[in-house]
Amino acid sequence: MSAAEAAAPVSAAEAKALFASLLRFPALVLAVSGGPDSTALLLLVARWRLRLKVAPKLLAVTVDHGLRRASAGEARAVKALARRLGVDHRTLRWTGKRPASGLQQAAREARYRLLAQAANSARAGAIVTAHTLDDQAETVLMRMSRGSGIGGLGAMARESALPGSGREILLVRPLLQIPKTRLIATLARAKIGFADDASNLDPRFARTRLRALMPALAREGLSAPSLARLAIRLRRADAAIEAAVDDAMQRLSEDFRADHIVLDVENFVSLPAEVALRLLGRAIAGAGGQAAIRLGKLESLYEALARAHANKTLRFRRTLAGALVTLTASKLVLEPAPPRRTPAPAARAGKQAPRAGASRGRMATRNRRASLGRAPLGT
């Protein structure tokens, strides 16, 4: 991409192509913080809607985290701009205690929780965010630094389901291939201002430090477009591996009950390691009922299983993420782990206190919601 292309405003024709997939939704929530990216999103979507005969309803939502003095004023500025553009607007505030550490992650979770509430209220099928090419590149770098697998390095998808939203809501990122410079140029041409969040320059945050490295990395060929292209290719590879895992699950599993899964061990150990690892993760998620499993722990368990099978260990049992994994000579069995028993407190007045943990564990086992779908893996 030339310097001229990187600084060109987004045209109406481009916007029509970028937002074409949004036509299938009767209502949309636009996540607008007031920064340059989301302000440009608001402007572009509002202009796009004006050219449509039948258009989705729009609701711009600003989440005020209350972490900066300027945030309330920024929310009011977004509301004023939305009114000028003919878009409904709501400001939602993050209330409650702030964590002592992991503030950015907590703020992100709160933001999506509040956006999901707004989408549910508006009966919107999608939340549209202004993630850009630059954001995608930074995400790839962050996940590389954490040692993520192929799935993690695929970074952000253009569309993904929003977990915990209460109903099916999609998170849509139509600007994922557009550099930030073009969005700023779009606002400049329209003579629309935007807010600058000082926390984006705070070196305490990893994303800020990686952002500062981008010019030097670009000179070595690791530009934002090349990192985003890597993410696309890895997502493509990830989809192929997931298809292989689907096929392996069909071939190897003798029992499809969600909380009790039996795999043929000889076929399991003969699978390519990545396919076997993901199949194991899915089975543990199904039996244990936990949504995410740390990749490093899953890899350690898989390696231990492979060694036990090679050494013909008569019986191998481990627990991970709420699942009990049992290896026999011919089968790999995954089922809910038994409840943990908490030590009973010292007996009082000659009577031993009941084991409270046992009853809670039985209740949790009865209420476990297992899934045989794709299991998210942490780094």
Sequence and secondary structure as in RCSB ss.txt:
>XXXX:A:sequence
MSAAEAAAPVSAAEAKALFASLLRFPALVLAVSGGPDSTALLLLVARWRLRLKVAPKLLAVTVDHGLRRASAGEA
RAVKALARRLGVDHRTLRWTGKRPASGLQQAAREARYRLLAQAANSARAGAIVTAHTLDDQAETVLMRMSRGSGI
GGLGAMARESALPGSGREILLVRPLLQIPKTRLIATLARAKIGFADDASNLDPRFARTRLRALMPALAREGLSAP
SLARLAIRLRRADAAIEAAVDDAMQRLSEDFRADHIVLDVENFVSLPAEVALRLLGRAIAGAGGQAAIRLGKLES
LYEALARAHANKTLRFRRTLAGALVTLTASKLVLEPAPPRRTPAPAARAGKQAPRAGASRGRMATRNRRASLGRA
PLGT
>XXXX:A:secstr
  HHHHT    HHHHHHHTGGGGG SEEEEE  SSHHHHHHHHHHHHHHHT SS  EEEEEEEE S STTHHHHH
HHHHHHHHHHT EEEEEE  S   SS HHHHHHHHHHHHHHHHHHHHT SEEE    HHHHHHHHHHHHHTT  H
HHHT   SEEE TTSSS  EEE TTTTS HHHHHHHHHHHT      GGGG TTSHHHHHHHHHHHHHHTT  HH
HHHHHHHHHHHHHHHHHHHHHHHHHHHEEE  TT EEEEHHHHHHS HHHHHHHHHHHHHHHH  S EEHHHHHH
HHHHHHHHHHTT S EEEEETTEEEEE SSEEEEEE           BTTB    HHHHHHHHHHHH     S  
 EE 
